[in-house]
Each structure stands twice: as structure tokens, then as C-alpha cells.
Amino acid sequence: MRWLIPAISLSVVLLVVSALQTPWLTREACSRALAGRPGVVMKELRIGRQSFSLPGRLELKDVRIELGINGKPLILETPGVIVTGLQSVWGRERRILVSLEHAHGVYDAGDAREAGLQLTLAGDTLSGSVTAQEAVWDNIRARAVSAFIIIKGAEIEWRAVKLQAYGGRVTGQAVVHLGPSLTYAAEIFVEGCDVAQLAELNRELADQLNGVMTGAVKLAGGIGTVDTLDVDLTMPAGGQVSAALLAALTQYLPRSREKKRLDFLIRNGGKLAMELFSFTMKGGAKGKFTGELRLRSREVNLELNLAHEINTDGTLASLAAYGQKFLK
């Protein structure tokens, strides 16, 4: 009878290994893991093939996963996922590593190609690095994207975000709280982005301004809203502004050679060389914003310092509509 206990133990191990070879158990485990996260629902998990090897390595091939996040689908497709550390599931120091490469992800207005994830599940926290060769979000295109992500409960935090876009470099960080009352806060730092390359994103802006933009944008709000906003953008020497934008100022300028030059540029749709362009904006409470526009041009001996106030309904759409109107 001494052989009975080892035989039973071996049978149990073989049963566990056999169960871990089946996609059904993986689907069930993923659904249970996501069950406690507000606003996140497992809709589908397809696995072409799966294999498990001791002590705790699981390999999945041809994977397609669809999640519902705040009512919007997140779809991720990848040729392979490797999970290691499964032997620690029942241990006190649980630490599971998940890695995948060459993935394609789609969420809402976003699309990431040749993406990679190296994530660690420790306790109830999922964290690790995220990369993508190309990414698009609401027509904003980026390359060489990288970030460190931390997911805990209903909070998603993005740290050390880096990407290349429109001839320049963008860095930043953001925090999103999921759930019915979704909120966000983000800091974005822009270095050397060419305004002319923004034509596909905002034709009016590219038509009215030329030059390289540097600065920072800080914002926070909820679904489709901006509660606080702090913008500070500058364009050093070498930039240009459409003379038509300054047409309303010509009546206040004295008769001079510079005024004649400005009138000529306005009539002919020309641009004015600038030594300085600076735009700031703050606010957001009840949809009210205040700001300042500074412009200096030796070409027409003009130095402009214009304060402005914007009243909106507090939504992103109304703020974008104001910007379009200003540039026309």
C-alpha cells in the first residue's frame, strides 16, 4: 500500500497538467480575475492552441481577446502569449509574468500595431511595460511608443510615456479611474513638434501657423469633459503666422511702411515671420478659460500681447469648436 500515496499524487498532478492543456480553464481563470474590476467585462477569449509545462509555464498560440471597458470593446490579437510563475498561484508571494509580442490592439478610436506587453501580476496589481511600433488615437498618429502601466482595481496609471509624433517627441503621464463616472488626469510635454505636419489632424492650424512647437499641456476631467486645463506652448524664432489672423489689428496700427507690408500680406494670403509665438490657457471650472497670446515680429515692427477669455459648456467638443473658429 506504500505505493498508493505517490500514485494518487502523480494522478493529481497529471490531472492538473491535463486540465491546464485545455483553453476552457484559461478562459474561466481570466473571467474570474477580471470579475472584481469595475467597468471591465470579459466578452470573448479565443485560443488556437495551448500547452502547459511544469513547474508553471503556459503557452498560448493565436489568441484573440475581447474586453468591454466602460461599455466600449477592447480587442487584442497576438500570435502568442507566454505565462510563467503559475506555480505561485496558491502561494503567499504570488508573482505571475505575462509576455506577448507582435500584437494588434483596438480600443474605441485607438489602434496599436506591433505591440508588446511584459506584465507582472503581484497580488491584485498588474504592472509592466507596454510598447508599440505604431499607434493611432482619434487620428493622432505616433511611432516608437513606450510606457509603464499599473492597473489596480478600477485605476489605470500610465507612467514614463514616450513617443515620436509630427517630427518631435512627446512624453507624459496619465491616470484613469474606470467606472460609470470615469475620470482622468494627464500631463503632456511636447518637444519640437512641426506644426506643418499637423495638417492631417487640423488643417486650419497648419494653414495659419508654421514652425516648431514646444511646451506642456495639463488637463483633467471626465467622459468628454475638461474640468481643469493648463496650456503653455511656445514657438521660438523661425515660425510664421498667417497675416489674415491679424487683419482685425490693422485699424489700430499707425500709417507706416510696416503697416503697408502687413496689408499686402493680408491681401495676398501671405505669412508673417515671427521671432516669438507664445500661447497660454488656464481654467476649466464651469467651462470658463482665460489665456494670453504673445507674438513678436520685426518684419512689421509688431509686438502683440493679447489676453482672451473663453466660455464653453465644459466639453471637449465645445473647446475644439472654439479653436476651429479662432483659426478661421
C-alpha positions as CSV (number, residue, x, y, z in Angstrom):
1,M,0.0,0.0,0.0
2,R,3.1,2.3,0.2
3,W,2.8,3.0,-3.4
4,L,-0.7,4.3,-3.1
5,I,0.1,7.9,-1.9
6,P,2.7,8.5,-4.6
7,A,0.4,7.1,-7.2
8,I,-2.5,9.3,-6.1
9,S,-0.2,12.4,-6.0
10,L,1.1,11.6,-9.5
11,S,-2.5,11.1,-10.7
12,V,-3.5,14.5,-9.3
13,V,-0.5,16.2,-11.0
14,L,-1.4,14.6,-14.3
15,L,-5.0,15.7,-14.0
16,V,-3.9,19.3,-13.2
17,V,-1.5,19.3,-16.1
18,S,-4.1,17.8,-18.4
19,A,-6.7,20.5,-17.3
20,L,-4.2,23.2,-17.9
21,Q,-3.8,22.0,-21.5
22,T,-7.4,23.0,-22.2
23,P,-8.4,26.6,-23.2
24,W,-11.6,26.3,-21.1
25,L,-9.8,26.5,-17.8
26,T,-7.8,29.5,-19.0
27,R,-10.9,31.3,-20.1
28,E,-12.5,30.6,-16.7
29,A,-9.5,31.8,-14.8
30,C,-9.3,35.1,-16.9
31,S,-13.0,35.8,-16.4
32,R,-12.7,35.3,-12.6
33,A,-9.6,37.5,-12.5
34,L,-11.4,40.4,-14.2
35,A,-14.7,39.9,-12.2
36,G,-13.6,42.3,-9.5
37,R,-12.6,45.2,-11.7
38,P,-15.4,47.8,-12.2
39,G,-16.2,48.7,-15.8
40,V,-14.3,45.7,-17.2
41,V,-16.1,42.6,-18.7
42,M,-14.6,39.6,-20.5
43,K,-16.6,39.2,-23.7
44,E,-14.5,36.6,-25.6
45,L,-11.2,34.7,-25.4
46,R,-10.2,32.6,-28.3
47,I,-7.1,30.4,-28.1
48,G,-5.9,28.4,-31.1
49,R,-3.7,26.1,-29.1
50,Q,-2.4,25.9,-25.6
51,S,0.3,23.9,-23.8
52,F,1.4,23.7,-20.2
53,S,4.7,22.5,-18.8
54,L,5.9,22.1,-15.2
55,P,6.7,23.9,-12.9
56,G,4.3,26.6,-14.2
57,R,4.7,27.7,-17.8
58,L,1.6,28.2,-20.0
59,E,2.0,29.0,-23.7
60,L,-1.0,30.2,-25.8
61,K,-1.0,30.4,-29.6
62,D,-3.2,32.5,-31.9
63,V,-5.0,34.4,-29.2
64,R,-7.9,36.9,-29.6
65,I,-9.3,38.5,-26.5
66,E,-12.2,41.0,-26.4
67,L,-13.0,43.0,-23.2
68,G,-15.7,45.5,-22.6
69,I,-14.2,48.6,-20.9
70,N,-16.8,51.2,-19.8
71,G,-19.1,49.8,-22.5
72,K,-16.5,50.0,-25.3
73,P,-14.8,47.0,-26.8
74,L,-11.0,46.4,-26.4
75,I,-9.8,43.8,-28.9
76,L,-6.3,42.3,-28.7
77,E,-4.9,39.8,-31.2
78,T,-1.5,38.2,-30.9
79,P,0.3,35.1,-32.3
80,G,1.4,34.1,-28.9
81,V,1.2,34.6,-25.1
82,I,3.6,33.2,-22.5
83,V,2.6,33.0,-18.9
84,T,5.2,31.9,-16.3
85,G,5.1,31.6,-12.5
86,L,1.7,29.8,-12.4
87,Q,3.1,27.5,-9.6
88,S,2.9,30.6,-7.3
89,V,-0.9,30.9,-7.7
90,W,-1.6,29.3,-4.3
91,G,1.5,30.7,-2.7
92,R,1.7,33.7,-0.3
93,E,4.1,35.6,-2.7
94,R,2.1,35.2,-5.9
95,R,4.0,36.5,-8.9
96,I,2.9,35.7,-12.4
97,L,4.6,37.0,-15.6
98,V,2.7,37.5,-18.8
99,S,4.5,38.5,-22.1
100,L,3.4,38.9,-25.7
101,E,4.8,40.4,-28.9
102,H,3.6,41.4,-32.4
103,A,0.1,42.2,-31.1
104,H,-2.6,44.3,-32.7
105,G,-4.9,46.2,-30.3
106,V,-8.0,48.2,-31.0
107,Y,-10.0,50.3,-28.5
108,D,-12.6,53.0,-29.2
109,A,-10.7,55.4,-31.5
110,G,-7.3,53.8,-30.8
111,D,-5.3,51.3,-32.8
112,A,-1.8,49.9,-31.8
113,R,0.3,47.8,-34.2
114,E,3.3,45.6,-33.4
115,A,2.6,46.0,-29.7
116,G,4.3,44.2,-26.9
117,L,3.5,43.6,-23.2
118,Q,5.7,42.5,-20.4
119,L,3.4,42.4,-17.3
120,T,3.7,41.1,-13.8
121,L,0.7,40.1,-11.6
122,A,1.6,40.6,-7.9
123,G,-1.3,40.3,-5.5
124,D,-4.1,42.4,-7.0
125,T,-1.8,44.7,-9.0
126,L,-0.9,44.2,-12.7
127,S,2.1,46.3,-13.9
128,G,4.8,46.3,-16.5
129,S,6.0,47.8,-19.8
130,V,3.9,48.5,-22.9
131,T,5.4,49.2,-26.4
132,A,4.1,49.7,-29.9
133,Q,5.8,50.5,-33.2
134,E,2.8,52.5,-34.4
135,A,-0.3,53.8,-32.6
136,V,-3.3,56.0,-33.6
137,W,-5.7,57.6,-31.2
138,D,-8.6,59.7,-32.6
139,N,-6.5,60.4,-35.8
140,I,-3.4,61.4,-33.7
141,R,-0.5,59.2,-35.1
142,A,2.6,58.2,-33.2
143,R,5.6,55.9,-33.5
144,A,8.0,54.2,-31.1
145,V,5.6,54.3,-28.2
146,S,6.6,53.0,-24.8
147,A,5.1,53.3,-21.3
148,F,5.0,51.7,-17.9
149,I,1.4,50.7,-16.9
150,I,0.0,50.0,-13.4
151,I,-3.5,48.5,-13.1
152,K,-5.0,48.2,-9.6
153,G,-8.7,47.9,-9.0
154,A,-10.5,50.5,-11.1
155,E,-7.4,52.7,-11.6
156,I,-5.1,52.6,-14.6
157,E,-1.9,54.6,-14.3
158,W,0.4,55.4,-17.3
159,R,4.0,56.4,-16.3
160,A,7.0,57.4,-18.4
161,V,5.0,57.6,-21.6
162,K,7.3,58.3,-24.6
163,L,6.5,58.6,-28.3
164,Q,7.5,60.2,-31.5
165,A,5.0,62.3,-33.4
166,Y,4.9,65.0,-36.1
167,G,8.6,65.5,-36.2
168,G,9.0,65.8,-32.5
169,R,9.0,64.0,-29.2
170,V,6.1,63.7,-26.7
171,T,6.4,62.5,-23.1
172,G,4.0,62.4,-20.2
173,Q,1.9,60.5,-17.7
174,A,-1.8,59.9,-17.0
175,V,-4.2,58.3,-14.5
176,V,-7.7,57.0,-15.5
177,H,-10.3,55.8,-13.0
178,L,-12.8,53.5,-14.7
179,G,-16.4,53.0,-13.8
180,P,-19.7,54.9,-14.6
181,S,-18.1,58.2,-13.5
182,L,-14.9,57.8,-15.4
183,T,-12.3,60.5,-14.6
184,Y,-8.8,61.2,-16.0
185,A,-5.8,63.4,-15.3
186,A,-2.8,63.8,-17.7
187,E,0.4,65.8,-18.2
188,I,1.8,66.0,-21.7
189,F,5.1,67.6,-22.7
190,V,5.8,68.4,-26.3
191,E,9.3,69.0,-27.7
192,G,10.0,70.1,-31.3
193,C,6.7,69.1,-33.0
194,D,6.4,70.6,-36.5
195,V,3.0,72.4,-36.9
196,A,3.1,71.9,-40.6
197,Q,2.9,68.1,-40.1
198,L,-0.4,68.5,-38.2
199,A,-2.3,69.2,-41.4
200,E,-4.0,65.8,-41.4
201,L,-5.1,66.4,-37.8
202,N,-6.1,70.1,-38.0
203,R,-5.9,71.7,-41.5
204,E,-6.8,75.2,-40.1
205,L,-3.9,75.2,-37.6
206,A,-1.4,74.0,-40.2
207,D,-2.6,76.7,-42.7
208,Q,-2.3,79.5,-40.1
209,L,0.9,78.6,-38.4
210,N,4.4,77.3,-39.4
211,G,7.1,76.4,-37.1
212,V,8.3,74.0,-34.3
213,M,6.2,73.9,-31.1
214,T,7.5,73.1,-27.6
215,G,5.6,73.2,-24.3
216,A,3.3,71.4,-21.9
217,V,-0.4,70.6,-21.5
218,K,-2.0,69.5,-18.2
219,L,-5.7,68.5,-18.1
220,A,-8.2,66.6,-16.0
221,G,-11.9,65.8,-16.4
222,G,-14.5,63.1,-17.0
223,I,-16.1,61.5,-20.0
224,G,-15.9,64.1,-22.8
225,T,-15.3,67.0,-20.4
226,V,-12.4,69.2,-19.3
227,D,-12.6,70.3,-15.6
228,T,-9.1,71.8,-15.5
229,L,-6.7,72.8,-18.2
230,D,-3.2,74.4,-18.2
231,V,-1.6,75.0,-21.6
232,D,1.8,76.6,-22.2
233,L,3.1,76.4,-25.8
234,T,5.9,78.4,-27.4
235,M,7.3,78.6,-30.9
236,P,10.8,80.1,-31.0
237,A,12.3,82.2,-33.7
238,G,11.8,80.8,-37.2
239,G,8.0,80.5,-37.1
240,Q,5.4,82.1,-39.3
241,V,1.8,83.2,-38.8
242,S,-0.9,83.8,-41.4
243,A,-1.2,87.6,-41.8
244,A,-5.0,87.2,-42.2
245,L,-5.2,86.3,-38.5
246,L,-4.0,89.9,-37.7
247,A,-6.4,91.6,-40.1
248,A,-8.5,93.0,-37.2
249,L,-5.5,94.8,-35.8
250,T,-4.6,96.8,-38.8
251,Q,-7.1,99.6,-37.9
252,Y,-5.1,100.3,-34.7
253,L,-1.7,100.5,-36.4
254,P,-0.3,103.9,-37.5
255,R,0.5,104.5,-41.1
256,S,3.9,103.2,-41.8
257,R,6.0,101.0,-44.1
258,E,5.4,98.1,-41.8
259,K,1.6,98.6,-41.9
260,K,1.7,98.6,-45.7
261,R,3.7,95.4,-45.6
262,L,1.1,93.8,-43.3
263,D,-1.8,94.9,-45.5
264,F,0.0,93.5,-48.5
265,L,0.4,90.1,-46.8
266,I,-3.2,90.0,-45.8
267,R,-4.4,90.7,-49.3
268,N,-2.2,88.1,-50.8
269,G,-2.7,85.3,-48.2
270,G,0.9,85.6,-47.0
271,K,2.6,84.7,-43.8
272,L,4.4,86.8,-41.3
273,A,7.8,85.9,-39.9
274,M,7.9,85.7,-36.1
275,E,10.6,86.0,-33.5
276,L,8.3,84.8,-30.8
277,F,4.9,83.0,-30.5
278,S,3.5,82.0,-27.1
279,F,0.1,80.7,-26.2
280,T,-1.2,80.0,-22.7
281,M,-4.6,79.0,-21.3
282,K,-5.9,78.1,-17.9
283,G,-9.2,77.2,-16.3
284,G,-12.0,74.8,-16.8
285,A,-14.3,75.4,-13.9
286,K,-17.8,75.8,-15.3
287,G,-16.4,75.8,-18.8
288,K,-14.5,79.2,-18.3
289,F,-10.9,79.6,-19.6
290,T,-8.5,82.6,-19.6
291,G,-5.3,82.9,-21.6
292,E,-2.7,85.0,-23.3
293,L,-1.4,85.1,-26.8
294,R,2.0,86.8,-27.4
295,L,3.5,87.4,-30.8
296,R,6.6,89.4,-31.9
297,S,7.6,90.2,-35.5
298,R,10.3,92.5,-36.6
299,E,9.1,92.2,-40.2
300,V,6.2,94.6,-39.4
301,N,7.6,96.0,-36.1
302,L,4.7,94.4,-34.2
303,E,4.6,93.1,-30.6
304,L,1.3,91.7,-29.6
305,N,0.2,90.7,-26.1
306,L,-3.5,89.7,-26.2
307,A,-5.5,88.4,-23.2
308,H,-8.5,86.2,-24.1
309,E,-11.5,84.6,-22.3
310,I,-13.4,81.6,-23.5
311,N,-16.8,80.5,-22.2
312,T,-17.8,76.9,-23.2
313,D,-20.2,74.3,-21.8
314,G,-17.2,72.4,-20.4
315,T,-17.0,69.7,-23.0
316,L,-14.0,68.8,-25.2
317,A,-16.2,69.3,-28.3
318,S,-17.1,72.9,-27.4
319,L,-13.4,73.7,-26.7
320,A,-12.3,72.2,-30.0
321,A,-15.1,74.2,-31.8
322,Y,-13.7,77.4,-30.3
323,G,-10.2,76.6,-31.6
324,Q,-11.5,76.0,-35.1
325,K,-13.5,79.3,-35.0
326,F,-10.4,81.2,-33.8
327,L,-8.2,79.9,-36.7
328,K,-10.7,80.8,-39.4
